[in-house]
């Protein structure tokens, strides 16, 4: 029965996570999508544990938590693979065209600059980068973040995968 409680908590999470994303966009909340996922995970997990304690006589927390954790991580991985993917944005831009194709210069000159502007705006809004004339420069917070990300990439063994090439 504890596994069922874990699955019910997953169902709450799966309903709550996109609802929070839609609500945040509609109300212009400043919370990022990943923060909203974390809120949905904490709330749905808390509700599941509360339900388990109150309803299941021999509630086994770790049984419920293992199912919940596995399913939520699968959701987060799927979310992360489609969230702000430049490659997928290009693909979707092609699919949305009536002829389902576009010449490379069209993609490079029209779609890529929009994608870049969105990404750089996020870095500026996050205080990690600032405009400096016709250039951009990393702020102190940006340099700190880059150091942490570089360290994590080395820990995870991420290197030249043809998508990312990071110096050690």
Buried (B, 14 or more C-beta within 10 A) or exposed (E): BBEBBBBBBBEBBBEBBBEBBEEBEEEEEEEEBEEBBBBBBEBBBEBBBEBBEEEBEEBBBEBBBBBBBEBBEEBBEEBEEEEEEEEEBBEEBBEEEEEEEBEEEEBEEEBBEEBEEEEBEEBBEEEBBEEEEEEBEBBEEBEEBEEEEBEEBEEEEBEEEEEEEEEE
